[in-house]
Amino acid sequence: MIALVRSVDRYRELLGEVVREGDTVVELGCHKGAATRRILSRGPERVVAVDYGEEAREAMAELEREHEELTFVPGDAREYETLERVLEALGEPSCDVLAVDLGGGMFPDTAFKVYYVWSVTLRPRDAVIRNAGLCEFLLRAELREEVRISEEDGRGYLGELSPPGVPGRIKRRFKEFQRWRE
């Protein structure tokens, strides 16, 4: 399941519904940890939270002291090195839930690209993405052709693009972000 929301309140609420006891969760854009707290309240086995802001570092350091299942990885989700550090923290290239909140309304192309790279690598069961631009796109889009997800594995197009793990093509995708950020 991929859930797309605009509101930060709905994002946090939905994470509380999607995360199950014993899950492994990767959260991109944890900020000061409000959504992280909601995730932790659901009893996950492991949570790896990512953000590059100074406020996040301070808030997450405090949360890490309170929750041994939480690992904070300081870094930018648009950088390959951050993905490598998260994979190292996870010990395997997989998670149950991928949460993506990279500024809410800013840069829908970046939010989607980050989701794509991380989801192809981690293969989450569920994903929750907060981005107003992607919500607007979805509301205005009109599908003009029948599209079906493979019934055999339920992965669909994104899941079929690459094998599990971090393929070389993914590393090249991160380099594309450099052009977008300049």
N, C-alpha and C positions, 0 to 999 in steps of 0.2 A: 504494500500500500504506500502510495506517495500522497501526502496531504499538503496542500498549499494554502496558506492563510496570510491575511494582511495584518491583523491585529496582534499585538504582542500579548495581550491577555488571552486570546484564543490560542495562540502558539503555546503558551505555558500550560493552558488547560488541556490541550490536545496531547502534549507530552505526558501529562499525568494520566491520560487515558491509554496511551499507546505503550508506554514502558511497562514491562512485566517484571515480576520478581525473578531475579537470577539473570536478567539481560545484561548484555554488554552494549553500552551506549557511547557514541562519539558525538560530541557537541561542538559545532563550529560557530564561534561568535558567542562565547559564554558571558561576555561583558562582566557585570558585577555579581553574577551567579543567581539571579532570581529564578531562571528556568532550571538551572543546575539543582537548586534546592528542591524544586518540584520533581525532577528526575530522581534525585536521591531518596525522596520520600516514598518512592515506589519499590524500593528494595532491590535495585540492580546489583549484580555481582561486581561490575566494573563500570566506571565512567571515566572517559578521557575527554577533558574539556580543553578547547583551544581558543586563544585570543592573543592579540598583540598589544593591547592597551595597558598602560601603567595601572589604571584603576582595576583592571582585571587581575593583574598580578597580585595586588594587595588583597583583594577580596577572595581570590581563589586560594591563596596561601592560608588564610584563616579557615576556609572550608576544608582544605586538605588535612588540617590538624584535627578537625572534627570527624572526618569520614575517610577511613583507610581505603575504601574502595574507589576513591577519587584520585585521579592523576591530572594535574594541570600541565599542559604543554604550551609554553609561551611561543607564539609564532603567528605568522600570517598564513591563513588557509590557502592562499594563492601561490604559496611557495612549495616546491617539491621537498625541500629539506624539512618542512613542517610535517608533511605527510610521512616522510621517513621516520621522524621522531615519534609520531603517533603509532606507526606500525611497530616500532621497537617497544613502545610502552604496552601495546596490545599483545605482542608475542606471536600474532598470526594476522593475516590480512582479512579480518571479518569482524562484523558487529551485528547486533540485532536491530538497533535503531540508530539512524543518522539524523541529527538535528542541525539545521542550518539557519542561522539568523545573522546575516551580514549587513545590518543596517536598515532593515525593514523595507524602505522604499527606494533605496539607491541602487543603481546599476543592476537591473534584472539580468542583463547578459552575464555579468560576473557571477551573480548568485547561481544562475543555471550552470555555468561552466564549472564552478566549484562543486556543485552538486554532482554533475556528471563525472568529474575526475574522481571524487571521493567515493561515489556509489559504485562505479565500475571496479574500483580497487577493493572496497570493503564489502560489497554485496549485502547491504542491509535488508532485513526482512521488511522493515518499515522506515519511512523517511518523513520528516516534518520540516517544511521549508517556509520561512516567513519572508515575503517580499511583495510589496504592493504592485510593483511593475509587472511581475509575473502573473499576479492575480488579474490585473487589467488585461494583459495579453490573453489569458485564458477566457475571460469573459467576452472579449471582442472577437476571438478566433472562431472560425466556422470550418469544421472539418468537411472537406469536399471529396473525400475518398474513404472507402471502408478500410479500416486498419484493425488488424487482429493481433493479439499477443499470442505467441506460441502456446498452445494448450499443453504441450508436453512438459515444459519446465516453467511456464509462467513468467519467464524473465523479460520477454519483450526485446525491443530493439537495443536498448542500452546494455542489457545484460549479454547480448550476443556479440557486442563489438570487440570484446577482448576476453582472453582467458583469465581465470582468477589470479590474483597477485598484482604486482605493479609492472605492467608491461612497459617496454621502452617507449612506446607511443605516448604513454601517460606522461612520462618525464618531459617529452617534447611539448606536450600541451601546456605544462606549467610555464615554459619559456614564452608562450604566446601572451601570458598575462603581463609580461614585462612591457610589451608594446601598449597594452591597454592602460597601464598605470602611468605611463610617461606623459 
